[in-house]
């Protein structure tokens, strides 16, 4: 009887280990697929993405990618890499991503709504690109976000008030865009310097709560 219990316990332990390995590979493959989709959307004249080989088991050996101990992607570091192209919705699959660094490139197009799925994100740095469109309201779901730097792009529309609910937010810079409306003053925005909103010709001053619509001058 003791031997039977031993072999039963061993079987279930080995089954657990096998299933865990399969799940880790599946997650890694999904994240690798998402990152490879990004690679295909970018022009890379300096070959900084040359190591991004989709045939590998996971992307943790790729340059500019950092993973945790479970082989889940936590950082994408591609700042100042002479890349052009656009962002892809598949980035929203990187559930454990903490740092998305794509600043000082020539990225155009819009910010995908799916970036709002990155619940672990601490830093979103897309500054000094040519990104257009609006700041997605879905970014208000990023409750771990500390740094949001979108300055020096061509973004338009108002600053989403959903961002005021991110209590962890310490740095917001949206200067040098084409944003409109008023500057939020509640939540974390109470302590953001006004020069982080400058050079948006259609943006008015700080909002007066209850006295004016936040999206004035946006039509």
N, C-alpha and C positions, 0 to 999 in steps of 0.2 A: 504493500500500500504506500509506504514512504517513497519507494522508487517511482511509483506511478505519479505521485504528487510532484516529485522532483522533475521528472521528464515533462509533465504538464506545464509546470512553472517555467521550465527552460524553453519550451515551445512558444509560450505566449511572450516571453521576454524577447526571444529572437524575432518573433513576428512583429513586435512593437518596434524593435530596432530597424527591421527591414522597411516597415511602413514609414517610419520617420525619415529614413534615407530616401525613399521614393518621393515623399512629399518635399523634402529639401531640394531634390533634383528638379521636381516639377516647378517649384517656386523660382529656382535659379534659372531654369529654361525660360519661364515667362518673363522674368526681368531681363534676361539676355535678349529675348525677342524684342522687348520694348526699346531697349537701348540700341539694338541694331536698326530698328525702324527709325530712330533718331539719326543714326549715322547715315542712313540712306537719304534722309531729307536734307543733309548738310553737304556743302562743298568744302573740301578740306585740302587746300593747296599745299599745306606744310606736312601732311600725312601724320597729324597728331593722333588720328583714330586708326592707324594702321594695325594696331594690335587687337582691334575689336573683331574677333573671329567668331562668327556665330556657330561654328562647329564644335567649340569647346563646351564642356559640361556646364560651366557657369561663367559669368563675366568678371569674377573676382580677380582674375589674373590680367585683365585688361589694364593698360595704362590709363590714369586719370579716374579710375574707379576704386572706391574703398568699400569693403564689406565688413559685416560683423562676424562673430564666431559661428553663426548659423548660415553663413554664405548668402546673406541678404544685403542688397546694395544700400549703403548709407550715405555715400557721397558721390557726386559727379562734379569733377573739377576741370572745367574747360574754359575758364576765364582767359581772355587775351590770347586766343588760339588761332586768330585769323580765319574763323569759320564764318560761312554765310549759309543762308537757307532759312528754314522755319522750324518752330517747335511742333511736336506731334502729341496728339491726345494720349497715346500709349504711355507717356511718362507718368500718367496717373496710376499705373500699375505698381509703381515702386513704393510699396506700402511702408517700408522702413526707411525711406530716404529722409535724411536730416539736412543735407546741404546740396542745393542746386545752384552751381556757380557757372554762369554762362555770360558774364559781363565782358565788355570791351571786345565784341565781335561785330559781325554785320548781319545779325539775325533779323529777319523781317517777318511780316505776318502778325497774327494775333496771339495772345496768351490763351492757351486752351483752358476751357472750363474745368477739364479733368484734373488740373493741378490742385484743385480743391479737395481731391481725394488723398493727398499726401499728408495724412494726419500726424506724422512724426516730424514734419518739416520745421526746421529751426531758422534756416536762412534761405531766402529766395533773392538771388542777385542776378538781375537781368539788365543792369544799367549799361549805358553806352552801347546801344544797338540801334536798330531802326524799326522797333516793334510798334505796330499800329493797333487801332481798335480800342476797346474799353478795358479797364481793369475789371476782371470777372468778379461778380459778387460771390462766387463760390470760394474765393480766397478767404472769406470770412469764416470758413469751417476749419481753418488751420489754427487750431487752438494752442499749438506749441510754438507758433511762429514768433521769433524775436526780431529778426532783421528782414525788412522788406525794402529793397532798393531797386526802383524802377526808373530812376532819373535818366535824363538824356536819351529819350526815345521820342516817339511821335504819338503817344497815347492821347486819346480824347475822352470826352464824357466826364461825369462827376466822379469824385472819390466815393466808392461804395460805403455806405454807413454800416454795412455788416462788419467792416474792419474794426469798428469801435468796440466790438465785443471780444476782441482778442486781448485778454488781460496781460499776456506775456510779452506783447509787442513793445519794444524799446526804441527801435530805429525805423523810421519811415522816411524815404526820400523819393519824391515824385517831381522834383524840380526839372525844368527844361523839357516840358512836354507841351501838349495843347489841351490840358484839362480845363474844365469849366466848373461853375458853381461855387460853393463856399467851402472853406476849410473846416473839417470837423474839429470840435473842441471838447468832446466828451471821451471818457475812457482813457486809453493810452495816449490819445492825441492831445490831451491836456498838456503834455510835457514835450511835444515835438516842436523844435524850433521853426519859426515861420520861414526861415530861408530854405528849408527843405521843400517848400512849395513854390518857390519863386520861379519867374520866367515861364509862367503859364498865362499867356496874354488874356485869356477869357475867364480866368479864375478871379473871384472877388475875395474879400478878406475873410476872417474867421466868421463862422455862422453865429447868428444871434438866435438862440434856441427859442422856437415858438413865434418868431417874428418874421421869418422869411424861409422860403423853400430852399433846401440845400442844392437843388439842381438849377438854380437861376442862371440865366445866360447860356443855357445848354441847347437851345433850340436853333 
